[in-house]
């Protein structure tokens, strides 16, 4: 990794990449993918043609680039990779820079009405920041990628705030944003949309409401993406589309339907079966705390089995205590990347986090997430639940052959 924007900007200029349609960029620590999916779904249900760049994929690379809700065909990407290769000439690009340029070129030339780009890491030096957004969205900010972005929320927030542009809307959906984000918005003269001031949301067990600058949506069904944290993301997505209303008018029905039908695998995704299966890519303390809260709200299960794999550079010791009280049996798995923490190493950290509960079992599985899931299923009763969480590689590893449909044979 080489944090710099100059290479991407230079090659983008050589390629002549220009977005003539409204462009939304989304940065943050948690909630980026969900916010992008909601923006895409609402826009599509308003009748607009959409382009989306999201990352990383769970299984197939083409998941990263979507046109009108569907992954692009592999063959459609090839001319754009070839164009980047020719345009870069003497410039060396990282894999992420190369990929971003190819997909950006495809989306800029596509027959779409709006493009949504998900920022990868940080904001200031992320390749997506080579393009001037008509609206920037910053979701919740937490401690992650600290070796690249800084030691605290203020420093990390300032890095992410760099996707804002002077005079253009900047939507902050984090309820407690770092002061650095707000100060940067003011310093550059961005049109700041702050939750709690420029827009807010409320609700009860049946429905929720959104209110913004002169517009309200009342009595909406909760978003199809489960979890209390998704209301924060939904509120930010609506605010972004309201900020772009002069160029991209959205109907109330599109908001309602788009949120009710949004889909995004691996975000507190509950797969019905016996036992119940939960898939979640939570891999930092804030996201795992949200996962634990959502698991707790599911109701009673006799036992919870966890399939867990994570990158070694994550705050594993910090995230495990958030969920350890809910897990009765752990299956730590290997992942197909050198960055991953070995399963034996994960098992040690899990035992430390579960020290107050000596009855908890911990196993290490060198065979990967699918093997760990099979072991969890073999040990589970039909009324139990299994949660697969951690890295995208962990969730992707159990989705390689499609969505698992569990049917436990074990009755204890």
Secondary structure, DSSP 8 states (H G I E B T S, - for coil): ----SHHHHHHHHHHT----SEEEEEE-SBSHHHHHHHHHHHHHHTT--EEEE----SS-GGGGEEETTEE--HHHHHHHHHHHHHHHTT----HHHHHHHHHHHHHHHSS-SEEEEE--S-SSSSGGGGS--SEEEE-B--S-SHHHH-SSHHHHHHHHHTT--TTSEEEE--TT--HHHHHHHHHHT-EEEEBTTTBEEEE-SS-EEEE-SS-EEEEE---SS-STHHHHHHHHHHHHHHHTTTTS---HHHHHHHHHH---TTSSEEE-SBSEEEEE---SHHHHHHHHHHHHTT---S-EEEEEE-BTTS-HHHHHHHHHTT-SEEEEE--SSTTB--HHHHHHHHHHHTTT-TT-EEEEETT-HHHHHHHHHHH--TT-EEEEEESHHHHHHHSTTSS---B-----
